[in-house]
Amino acid sequence: MTRLPHSVEPKIVHKPNPTLDDPDNRDTCYIAKWREFNDAGEYKYKTVVRSINKYGKLAAYMQTKKALLDAHKDNLEILTFMGRLNSIDLK
């Protein structure tokens, strides 16, 4: 059995986004991280990052949530059974 995630929810992070006016500026983003096997049998980390300022909070959340659901589509049934996935459908 593969290692299952504890949660299938994107996280909010504050990425550094320095500008000339404000070198300490940070951009608030949703991030989705998961790992996949490559052809050599090693783990390869995949990420999807969406800025809340650029896409809006709902759109950024939906895009990262969809990426996580697509990444774990083979294990959705067992994740729902274990209570690690809310049964909210995103279209």
N, C-alpha and C positions, 0 to 999 in steps of 0.2 A: 504494500500500500504506500502511496506517495505521502509526502508530508503535506498536511492540509493547513491552510491559513487559520489563524485565530479569528480573523474578521475579514469580511469582504467589503470594507468601507474605505474610501479614500481618506487620506489624512491632509490636514491643513499645515502647510509649512510656510515659513517666511524666508524666501530666497533673497540673497543680496542682489541689489540692482542699483549700483552706484551711478550717479550722474555728476556732472561738473558742479551743479548747484548744491547737491546733497550727496556727499560721498558715502554716508551711512544709510542711504535709502534701502528699504527692503520691500519686496513685492510679495503679497500674500497669494499663495497658490494651493490648489489641490494636487496631490501627488498619488499616483497608483503605482505600486511596485510589486513585482512578482518575478519568479525565476522559471526558466524553461531549460530542458536538456538540449544541448546542441548535438551535432552528428558524432562528436568524439565522446559523448557520454558525460560531458561536464556541464555544470550549471552555468547558465548565462542569464544575467539580470536584465529585466526589461522594465522600463518606466514610461509613464505618461504624465506630463506636467501641464496643467492648465492654469493660467493666471485668472484670478477673480476680477482684477481690474479690467482686463481685456475682454473676457468672455461673459462676465457676470457670474454671480455666485451659483445660480441654479444650472446654467449651461456648463460651467466648469465642473460642477459636481456630477452632472449626468454623463459627461464625456469620460471622466475618470472612472465612474462607477461601471459604465458599459465596458470599458477596457478590462476592468477586473473580472466582470462576469464572463466576458469572452475568454479570458485567460483560464478561468476555472470552470468552464462549461461542462467538462467531463465529471466534475465532482459536485455539481450543484445539488443533486438529490441528497447525497449524504451530508452536505453542509447544512441543508435545510433541516434534516432530521436531527442533527447535532445542535441546532439552535444558533449556528454561527452565521446564518443568512436570513435576513428578513424576506418575506415573500411579497416584495413590492416589484411589480412589473414596470420596466422602463421601455418605452418604445422609441 
